[in-house]
Amino acid sequence: MFRKIGIVVLVLLGISTAHAADLPTAKLNVNSTNPSPGTTVIFSANLTGQNVSTVVLTDGGKFQKADDTAPYEWTFNLPKSASGERTFKVVAIIDKQVVESNAVTVTVKPDLSALKQLIFRPGNSVTLFPGFKEKLRILGLFNDGFNRELTQAAMDTVYSENIVDGLSITPGDSPVISVSSDGVVLAQQPGEAEVVATNNGKTTTRRIKVVAAEVNDADGDGLTDTQEDSIGTNKYHPDSDGDGSPDDVEVGSNPSSPLDANGDGKIDALDNKTIAIKDSSDKYVSIRTSAGTLFTPYGQKLSNKPSRSGNLAKFRMERGLLNFRIEGLNAGQSVDVTLDFYSLPSGTNKYLKYGSRLPGGGAPEWYEFTNFTISGNRIVLHLTDNKLGDSNPVPGVISDPGGPASDDSSSTPTPSSTPIPSSTPEPSSTPEPSSTPEPSSTPAPNNAVPTNNDGFLGGCVYNPNSDFDPVLILLLLLSGYYIIRRKRLIHKS
């Protein structure tokens, strides 16, 4: 989250980054990491480098405060009702490079001996579907009359569960839910349970109801409970492997033969190293990375991006674009991203990307990415952080939308003196996909405008099958008459 600040600033200013070893430094200090409510907290930043242009203190969320003049300090007077724990960083641009400081966690803990009562907010019970989460909120009423936030484990609140069986309520780990140390409830299967919050001898409970999303599909992921029992996925969780892609997508269109992109014997729906999605053409593709953490990818239509021009306009991109982001890498680290497509159009031999050619290199643009290999329906992208193919300026993060493509020129019959490679079938024996009919076999309507698969208008095309058009002949005659008359007027003058 802290990196978002650097990303926004760099995109706006067009500033480049360098590897971690070359960066200037930023160190964040605070006068107290455990201040009391009603006291003052002072942050300061020590920066090394020549030219400091932007310095922002942020908690990685909505809070951010800039100070672009040395000494870099931020002063906060805590209200008496303050409580909770937050982690801060400084993000700066020094010598046209992004610099992140160390993280500093500040915990504001009230005097818990003055706690009178614990309260859930809101106070009513919660109803969830299997696989869904709910963040609870605990407030404490204190002797001084203030209500303070005590949800986090750092506030010494401890959570446990009660098993609910009809009218019987007993302490213990419920099969219906689980609750984290910070009060996040995960619904596991239909039923009822209670969450118990305890702090300094005070206790409060919250009833949780978990109900099936649909009949015979408890988690509502599109797979029946019977199918999930057969496949081995969790019928009470729409994302069995927790990778952000729902079970029905990772299983594929045929539940009796679930997808297994990498062929390791573990289906994609149970393999959290592989994420299966549908691309913009509604076909399946599985994505995995050799390093770092892959964040939920998605397909994107070409219409959401500017039109391609020049030589790139001739490429067909029938599968659209794939968007993904990889985090948790070292600065400058290389990774292999494997894309297993359910199918690829015949003749696919290119990969186009849309983004800045290099981090901080200016506005995004279309370009051909060549550092990849293709075998059958598998494409492996060889990416390096902060190199061509990664338009994300933050060290250790790679992102750049792109997609497979084929060159329209490859469909032009090759002269007999130059044999056609076996990997590129001749158009006569392998017709183009149905979305792009060949004019010779399926004449276009007389009023049709030639287009390619990207939705770009083509040029004029002579169609020998067109009917006689008298309007066109009349226009040609009038044009000729106008030109002759114009020449006569010029000659007279």
C-alpha positions in Angstrom: 0.0 0.0 0.0 2.9 2.4 0.8 4.1 2.0 -2.8 0.9 3.6 -4.2 2.2 7.0 -3.3 5.4 6.5 -5.3 3.4 5.1 -8.2 1.1 8.1 -8.4 3.8 10.7 -8.1 6.0 8.9 -10.7 3.2 8.6 -13.3 2.4 12.3 -12.9 6.0 13.5 -13.0 7.6 10.9 -15.3 10.4 10.1 -12.9 12.5 7.0 -13.1 13.7 4.6 -10.4 16.9 2.7 -9.8 17.8 -0.5 -8.0 17.7 -0.5 -4.2 21.5 -0.4 -3.9 21.6 2.8 -5.9 18.9 4.7 -4.0 19.4 7.5 -1.6 18.1 6.7 1.9 15.2 7.8 4.1 14.9 7.0 7.8 11.7 7.6 9.8 11.9 8.5 13.5 9.2 9.0 16.1 9.4 10.4 19.6 7.3 7.6 21.1 6.0 4.3 19.6 3.7 3.9 22.6 2.2 7.3 23.3 -0.8 7.7 25.6 -4.1 9.3 24.6 -3.9 13.1 24.8 -0.2 13.4 24.2 1.9 14.6 21.3 3.5 12.4 18.6 6.3 13.9 16.5 7.6 12.1 13.4 10.9 13.2 11.7 12.7 12.0 8.6 16.4 11.9 7.9 17.1 11.9 4.2 20.3 11.5 2.2 20.7 12.7 -1.4 21.1 16.0 -3.3 17.7 17.0 -4.7 14.6 16.3 -2.5 11.4 17.2 -4.4 8.6 15.3 -2.5 8.4 13.9 1.0 5.1 12.2 2.2 4.3 10.6 5.5 1.7 7.8 5.0 0.1 4.9 6.7 -0.4 3.2 3.4 -4.2 3.9 3.4 -6.1 7.1 3.2 -3.7 9.1 5.5 -0.9 11.0 3.8 0.7 14.3 4.7 3.5 16.0 2.8 6.3 18.2 4.1 8.7 19.4 1.3 10.8 21.7 3.4 13.6 20.6 5.8 13.6 19.7 8.6 11.0 17.1 7.7 8.7 16.8 10.7 5.1 16.0 11.4 3.4 16.8 14.7 0.1 15.2 15.9 -1.8 16.1 19.1 -3.6 12.9 20.0 -7.2 13.3 21.3 -8.0 11.8 24.7 -10.2 9.3 22.9 -7.4 8.0 20.7 -6.6 4.3 20.6 -5.3 1.7 18.1 -2.2 0.7 16.2 -1.0 2.1 12.9 2.2 1.7 10.8 3.8 4.6 9.0 6.4 5.1 6.3 7.9 8.1 4.5 7.9 8.0 0.7 10.2 10.5 -1.0 11.6 11.5 -4.4 15.3 12.2 -4.0 17.5 12.8 -7.0 14.6 11.7 -9.2 14.4 8.3 -7.5 11.7 6.8 -5.3 12.8 6.2 -1.8 10.9 4.4 1.0 11.8 4.6 4.6 11.7 2.0 7.3 8.3 1.2 8.8 7.4 2.6 12.3 4.5 1.2 14.2 2.8 3.5 16.7 0.5 1.9 19.3 -1.8 4.2 21.3 -3.2 2.1 24.2 -5.5 3.5 26.8 -5.5 2.6 30.5 -7.3 -0.7 30.3 -7.8 -0.8 34.1 -10.3 2.0 33.6 -12.4 -0.2 31.1 -16.0 -0.5 32.2 -17.7 -2.4 29.3 -17.1 -4.0 25.9 -19.5 -3.3 23.1 -19.9 -4.9 19.6 -20.8 -2.3 16.9 -23.2 -2.8 15.3 -25.0 -4.8 18.1 -27.2 -7.0 15.9 -26.2 -10.5 14.7 -24.3 -11.0 11.4 -25.5 -13.3 8.6 -22.8 -14.5 6.1 -22.5 -17.0 3.2 -19.9 -19.7 3.4 -16.5 -18.4 2.4 -17.3 -14.8 3.2 -15.6 -12.6 5.8 -16.7 -9.9 8.3 -14.5 -7.5 10.1 -15.9 -7.1 13.7 -15.6 -3.9 15.7 -15.2 -3.7 19.4 -15.6 -0.5 21.4 -14.7 0.0 25.1 -16.5 2.3 27.4 -14.1 3.8 29.9 -14.5 5.5 33.3 -13.7 8.9 31.7 -16.8 8.6 29.5 -14.9 8.0 26.3 -15.7 5.1 23.9 -12.4 3.8 22.4 -11.6 1.4 19.6 -10.3 -1.9 21.0 -10.8 -4.2 18.0 -7.1 -4.9 17.3 -5.1 -7.5 19.2 -2.6 -4.8 20.1 -5.4 -3.4 22.4 -5.2 -6.8 24.3 -8.6 -7.9 23.0 -8.8 -11.7 22.8 -11.3 -13.5 20.6 -12.7 -17.0 21.0 -15.7 -19.0 19.8 -18.9 -20.6 21.2 -20.4 -23.7 19.6 -24.1 -23.2 19.1 -26.2 -26.4 18.8 -29.9 -25.5 19.1 -30.4 -24.2 22.5 -27.0 -25.5 23.7 -24.1 -23.0 23.8 -20.6 -24.3 24.8 -17.1 -22.8 24.5 -14.9 -24.3 21.8 -13.7 -24.1 18.2 -16.9 -23.9 16.1 -17.0 -25.7 12.7 -19.2 -22.9 11.5 -16.7 -20.0 11.7 -13.2 -19.1 12.5 -12.1 -15.7 14.0 -8.6 -14.1 13.6 -6.7 -12.3 16.4 -7.8 -9.0 14.9 -11.5 -9.9 14.9 -12.0 -11.0 11.3 -14.7 -13.7 11.0 -14.6 -16.3 8.2 -17.8 -18.2 7.6 -16.9 -21.9 7.1 -20.2 -23.8 6.8 -24.0 -23.3 7.4 -25.0 -23.0 11.0 -24.7 -20.7 14.0 -21.9 -19.7 16.3 -20.8 -17.0 18.7 -17.8 -14.8 18.8 -16.6 -14.0 22.3 -14.4 -10.9 22.8 -12.6 -10.4 26.2 -10.4 -7.6 27.5 -9.3 -6.9 31.0 -12.0 -9.1 32.5 -14.8 -7.7 30.4 -16.6 -9.8 27.9 -19.1 -9.4 25.1 -20.5 -11.9 22.4 -21.8 -11.6 18.9 -24.0 -14.2 17.2 -23.0 -15.2 13.7 -25.4 -17.0 11.3 -24.0 -18.8 8.2 -26.6 -19.7 5.5 -26.2 -21.5 2.2 -26.1 -19.1 -0.8 -28.3 -21.4 -2.9 -29.9 -24.8 -2.6 -27.2 -27.5 -3.4 -24.6 -24.7 -3.8 -23.8 -23.6 -0.3 -21.0 -21.1 -1.3 -22.7 -19.8 -4.4 -19.6 -20.3 -6.6 -21.6 -21.9 -9.5 -20.5 -25.5 -8.7 -23.0 -27.8 -7.0 -22.2 -29.3 -3.6 -22.2 -32.7 -5.3 -19.7 -31.6 -7.9 -17.4 -30.1 -5.3 -17.5 -33.3 -3.2 -16.5 -35.2 -6.3 -13.7 -32.7 -7.3 -12.4 -32.3 -3.8 -12.9 -28.5 -3.6 -14.5 -26.9 -0.5 -18.2 -26.7 -1.0 -18.4 -24.1 1.8 -15.8 -21.7 0.2 -16.1 -20.1 -3.2 -12.3 -20.0 -3.5 -10.9 -23.2 -2.1 -7.2 -22.4 -2.5 -7.6 -18.8 -1.4 -5.8 -17.3 -4.5 -8.5 -14.8 -5.4 -10.0 -16.7 -8.3 -13.3 -18.5 -7.7 -13.6 -22.3 -7.9 -16.0 -22.3 -10.9 -13.4 -20.4 -13.0 -10.4 -22.5 -11.9 -12.3 -25.8 -12.4 -13.3 -24.8 -16.0 -16.3 -25.4 -18.1 -16.2 -29.2 -17.5 -16.3 -30.1 -13.8 -15.8 -33.7 -14.6 -12.3 -32.8 -15.9 -11.0 -29.8 -13.8 -8.3 -27.6 -15.2 -4.7 -28.5 -14.3 -2.6 -26.0 -16.2 0.9 -27.0 -15.1 0.1 -30.8 -15.2 1.4 -31.4 -11.7 -1.6 -33.5 -10.7 -3.1 -30.8 -8.5 -6.1 -29.1 -10.1 -5.9 -25.3 -10.4 -8.8 -24.9 -8.0 -6.6 -26.4 -5.3 -3.3 -25.0 -6.4 -2.7 -21.5 -4.9 0.4 -21.0 -7.1 -1.8 -21.0 -10.2 -4.7 -18.6 -10.8 -7.2 -19.4 -13.6 -9.3 -16.6 -15.1 -11.4 -15.9 -18.1 -9.9 -13.5 -20.7 -11.9 -10.9 -22.5 -13.0 -13.5 -25.1 -14.5 -15.6 -22.3 -11.9 -18.3 -22.7 -9.8 -19.8 -19.9 -6.2 -19.0 -19.1 -4.1 -20.0 -16.1 -1.4 -17.8 -14.8 1.5 -18.5 -12.4 4.8 -16.9 -11.5 8.1 -18.4 -10.6 8.7 -15.9 -7.8 6.9 -13.2 -5.8 3.1 -13.1 -5.2 0.7 -12.9 -8.1 -2.3 -10.6 -7.4 -5.7 -11.3 -8.9 -5.3 -11.0 -12.7 -8.1 -10.2 -15.0 -8.9 -10.0 -18.7 -9.3 -6.6 -20.4 -10.9 -5.7 -23.7 -8.8 -3.9 -26.3 -11.5 -1.3 -26.5 -10.4 -0.1 -23.1 -7.1 1.0 -24.5 -6.1 3.5 -27.2 -6.0 2.2 -30.8 -2.7 0.8 -32.0 -1.0 2.6 -35.0 1.7 2.0 -37.5 3.1 -1.5 -37.8 1.4 -2.6 -34.6 -2.1 -2.1 -36.1 -1.8 -5.2 -38.3 -1.5 -7.6 -35.3 -4.6 -9.5 -34.4 -5.2 -9.8 -30.6 -8.2 -12.1 -30.4 -7.6 -13.0 -26.7 -7.5 -9.3 -25.6 -5.2 -8.2 -22.8 -4.2 -9.8 -19.5 -3.6 -7.6 -16.5 -1.6 -8.9 -13.5 0.6 -7.6 -10.8 3.5 -9.4 -9.0 4.8 -8.1 -5.7 7.3 -9.3 -3.1 10.3 -9.3 -5.5 13.7 -8.0 -4.9 14.7 -4.9 -6.9 15.8 -5.9 -10.3 14.7 -9.6 -9.8 13.7 -11.7 -12.9 10.7 -13.9 -13.0 9.0 -16.2 -15.4 5.3 -15.8 -15.8 3.6 -18.8 -17.4 0.3 -18.4 -19.3 -1.5 -21.6 -20.2 -4.4 -20.8 -22.6 -7.3 -23.1 -23.2 -6.6 -22.4 -26.8 -4.7 -19.9 -28.9 -5.5 -18.8 -32.5 -3.5 -20.5 -35.2 -0.3 -18.5 -36.0 0.1 -16.8 -32.7 3.7 -15.6 -32.5 3.7 -12.2 -30.9 3.1 -10.6 -27.6 2.1 -7.0 -27.4 2.1 -4.8 -24.3 0.6 -1.5 -23.3 2.5 0.7 -20.9 5.7 2.8 -20.5 8.6 1.2 -22.2 10.7 1.8 -19.1 9.6 2.9 -15.6 9.2 6.6 -15.6 9.7 6.6 -19.4 6.7 8.8 -20.1 3.1 8.1 -21.2 2.0 4.5 -21.8 2.1 3.2 -25.4 1.8 0.0 -27.4 4.9 -1.9 -28.1 6.1 -5.4 -29.1 7.5 -7.5 -26.2 10.0 -10.1 -27.5 11.4 -11.8 -24.4 9.0 -14.7 -24.3 8.7 -18.3 -25.5 5.7 -20.0 -26.9 4.9 -23.7 -27.2 1.5 -24.9 -28.2 -1.0 -23.0 -26.0 1.6 -22.0 -23.4 3.4 -18.7 -23.4 6.2 -18.0 -20.9 7.0 -14.3 -20.3 10.6 -13.6 -19.1 10.2 -10.4 -17.0 12.7 -8.3 -15.0 11.8 -5.7 -12.5 12.2 -2.2 -13.8 13.2 -3.4 -17.3 11.3 -3.4 -20.6 8.0 -5.2 -19.9 7.5 -3.7 -16.5 5.9 -0.3 -16.5 5.5 -0.2 -12.7 8.2 2.2 -11.3 8.3 0.7 -7.8 11.3 -1.6 -7.1 10.1 -5.2 -6.5 6.8 -4.8 -8.3 6.0 -5.9 -11.9 2.9 -5.0 -13.8 2.1 -4.3 -17.4 -1.0 -5.4 -19.4 -0.3 -7.4 -22.5 -1.6 -10.2 -24.7 -0.8 -12.7 -27.5 -1.1 -11.6 -31.1 -0.5 -12.8 -34.6 0.7 -10.9 -37.6 -1.9 -10.5 -40.4 1.0 -10.7 -42.9 1.5 -14.3 -41.9 -1.8 -15.1 -43.6 -0.6 -13.8 -47.0 0.3 -16.7 -49.3 4.1 -17.2 -49.4 5.8 -17.4 -52.8 6.5 -21.0 -53.9 10.2 -20.4 -53.7 10.0 -19.9 -50.0 8.4 -22.8 -48.2 5.9 -22.1 -45.5 7.1 -23.3 -42.1 5.1 -26.1 -40.6 4.2 -24.0 -37.5 2.3 -21.6 -39.7 -0.4 -23.4 -41.7 -1.4 -22.1 -45.1 -4.5 -20.1 -45.1 -6.1 -22.3 -47.8 -5.9 -25.4 -45.5 -6.6 -23.6 -42.2 -9.3 -20.9 -42.5 -9.2 -17.9 -40.3 -11.4 -18.0 -37.1 -15.1 -17.5 -37.6 -14.9 -14.0 -36.3 -12.9 -13.0 -39.3 -14.3 -14.7 -42.4 -12.2 -14.8 -45.6 -13.7 -12.7 -48.3 -13.1 -15.4 -51.0 -15.2 -18.0 -49.2 -17.8 -15.7 -47.5 -18.4 -12.5 -49.5 -19.0 -9.5 -47.3 -22.3 -7.7 -47.6 -22.1 -4.8 -50.1 -22.5 -2.3 -47.3 -20.0 -3.9 -45.0 -17.0 -1.9 -43.7 -13.8 -4.1 -43.5 -12.6 -4.4 -40.0 -10.0 -6.4 -38.1 -10.5 -8.3 -34.8 -9.5 -5.2 -32.7 -12.5 -3.2 -34.1 -10.3 -0.9 -36.2 -11.6 0.3 -39.5 -9.8 -1.1 -42.5 -9.2 0.7 -45.8 -11.0 0.5 -49.1 -11.4 -3.0 -50.6 -12.4 -3.9 -54.1 -15.2 -6.5 -54.0 -15.8 -8.2 -57.4 -19.0 -9.6 -56.1 -20.6 -6.2 -55.4 -23.8 -5.3 -57.3 -23.9 -2.4 -59.8 -24.3 0.8 -58.0 -25.9 3.6 -60.1 -25.4 6.2 -57.5 -21.7 5.7 -57.6 -21.7 6.1 -61.4 -23.7 9.4 -61.1 -21.2 10.8 -58.6 -18.3 9.9 -60.9 -20.0 11.7 -63.8 -20.8 14.8 -61.7 -17.2 14.9 -60.5 -15.8 14.8 -64.0 -18.2 17.5 -65.1 -17.1 19.7 -62.2 -13.4 19.3 -63.0 -13.9 20.1 -66.8 -16.0 23.2 -65.9 -13.4 24.4 -63.4 -10.6 24.2 -65.9 -12.6 26.2 -68.5 -13.2 29.0 -65.9 -9.5 29.1 -65.0 -8.6 29.3 -68.7 -11.0 32.2 -69.4 -9.6 34.2 -66.5 
